[in-house]
Amino acid sequence: MKRIIAFFIALTVILSLCGCTKTPEPEVTTEPTTAPFTQNDGILKLAYSSSDSLNPFFCSTNTNANILGLVYDGLYKLDKNYNPVPVIAASYYSDSASVTVALAQAQFSDGTEIYPADVVSSFELAKESPAYSQKLKNFESATASGGSVTFTLSSPDPYAVSCLTFPIAKINEEEPEADFPTGSGRYIPQVSGEERYLIANAKKSGFAPAIKTIMLVNLKDEASLISSVEVGNTGFIFNNLSSGTYSRISAKTKDIGINNFVFLAFNPALEIFANTSVRQAINLAIDRSEISTTAYQGHARVAYSPFNPDWHMIASKDLIIPKNIEKGKELIAASGANVAQNELLILVNSENQFKLETAEFIKEYLEAIGFRIKLAKLSAENFASEVAAGNYAMYIGEIKLSPNMDISPLLTDESSGFKVNPESESAIRYTQLLEGKCEIMDFINTFNSDVPFIPLCYRNAAVSFSNSMQGGFESCDGDVFYDIETWSFK
């Protein structure tokens, strides 16, 4: 049984390498039934999927999950630098085994107080939910005591509090899966027949938006989602860009950084990659700026470490590794390895244009320092199966990291499906980082010397909004409606 469970865990993680980090939106057959808004009616229309749940613990689409972020607060929310900002929490204390959060005085939208027991029951549902289970995988349990909740950790994590963003709701034990359980967020849901609305929460302290009413519009499919903002059926959309393509649309659009990490992986079973100098040479040969600006059409941020460059822990650090072909050649020569002896295979998901162009660039970079490279351009399904079977020298991978920047699936978690070496220098140092035995730059310096895999970039998403709207539109990975109180109609 344990082998079967491990197989499915590995398969799940491998599929994320294909860039399929977004849950596919189910097709909805109902066409929009509401007329386009005008700039004077003050009602914002947002797309949602009527075939998916409007319960934050049971919804499976990004579209609905993003909207429900307006209805529910967590203990914390994240800003653009993945800093945990207290919402229902007042303070926290953490050690290697647990995180204890003291609750602030807060109320649900119906006026009742939020108790630690509400946090515990919400945690238990969130831990099993499609949207939050990955973030909470290192949390074993939650226990209420007085005005606090203590979360027990499976392993040490100094950044665990960043994962405590799951929604807090008043759970109806008789109907835990019902749509719209009571929350404490910025808006309150209202249902009128087939129509779904969100109304500004007048009891929300410090929240005074210009947009008082949001109408939820059921759309047919994802293609309709994009066109809806162009024709005015909706006022704002979020595009994950997980398809690997970007097309300009006739609406104002902004990129937002997300926590999707793109990297070049080595097959540790190949003798040539046991040579540290060879890995270092490849690292120096790669032009990350060219990959981000050209292959990803500017919809990515260069990564010189395995951590998100926006993360507050490294955002001020100078981590640049400039492309240096000559130094790469010197390292190859000093290594004694015959890198031209065999043609090496790089796997890439051909259904993702961003990754396909990235692979072409990497082929060029590696051939410049003496390698012979062949690209295997595979369908997403075949890519995943070939990676799982180990039939590659290198591959272009992608993984959605949790807000605590947990890279254990790539370094220390042998059950993750990645070909990790838990005895590598990087893996050992990463364990020390989590245990508080070294600083983050100690780990990064070890990583950049060891080079167990090569960071390429962190991918962006995009938000688009109607030309009749104005505001800051400072969306972020944790909340695409982060500054909705600044939004209004012209």
Secondary structure as GFF3:
##gff-version 3
##sequence-region A 1 490
A	DSSP	alpha_helix	2	16	.	.	.	ID=ss1
A	DSSP	beta_strand	43	48	.	.	.	ID=ss2
A	DSSP	alpha_helix	62	68	.	.	.	ID=ss3
A	DSSP	beta_strand	76	78	.	.	.	ID=ss4
A	DSSP	beta_strand	84	86	.	.	.	ID=ss5
A	DSSP	beta_strand	89	94	.	.	.	ID=ss6
A	DSSP	beta_strand	98	103	.	.	.	ID=ss7
A	DSSP	alpha_helix	116	126	.	.	.	ID=ss8
A	DSSP	beta_strand	139	145	.	.	.	ID=ss9
A	DSSP	beta_strand	148	153	.	.	.	ID=ss10
A	DSSP	three_ten_helix	160	163	.	.	.	ID=ss11
A	DSSP	beta_strand	187	192	.	.	.	ID=ss12
A	DSSP	beta_strand	195	200	.	.	.	ID=ss13
A	DSSP	beta_strand	213	218	.	.	.	ID=ss14
A	DSSP	alpha_helix	222	231	.	.	.	ID=ss15
A	DSSP	beta_strand	236	239	.	.	.	ID=ss16
A	DSSP	beta_strand	252	266	.	.	.	ID=ss17
A	DSSP	three_ten_helix	271	274	.	.	.	ID=ss18
A	DSSP	alpha_helix	276	285	.	.	.	ID=ss19
A	DSSP	alpha_helix	288	290	.	.	.	ID=ss20
A	DSSP	pi_helix	291	295	.	.	.	ID=ss21
A	DSSP	beta_strand	300	302	.	.	.	ID=ss22
A	DSSP	alpha_helix	325	335	.	.	.	ID=ss23
A	DSSP	beta_strand	343	349	.	.	.	ID=ss24
A	DSSP	alpha_helix	353	368	.	.	.	ID=ss25
A	DSSP	beta_strand	372	378	.	.	.	ID=ss26
A	DSSP	alpha_helix	380	389	.	.	.	ID=ss27
A	DSSP	beta_strand	394	400	.	.	.	ID=ss28
A	DSSP	alpha_helix	408	411	.	.	.	ID=ss29
A	DSSP	three_ten_helix	414	416	.	.	.	ID=ss30
A	DSSP	alpha_helix	425	434	.	.	.	ID=ss31
A	DSSP	alpha_helix	440	450	.	.	.	ID=ss32
A	DSSP	beta_strand	453	465	.	.	.	ID=ss33
A	DSSP	beta_strand	469	470	.	.	.	ID=ss34
A	DSSP	three_ten_helix	484	486	.	.	.	ID=ss35
A	DSSP	beta_strand	488	489	.	.	.	ID=ss36
###
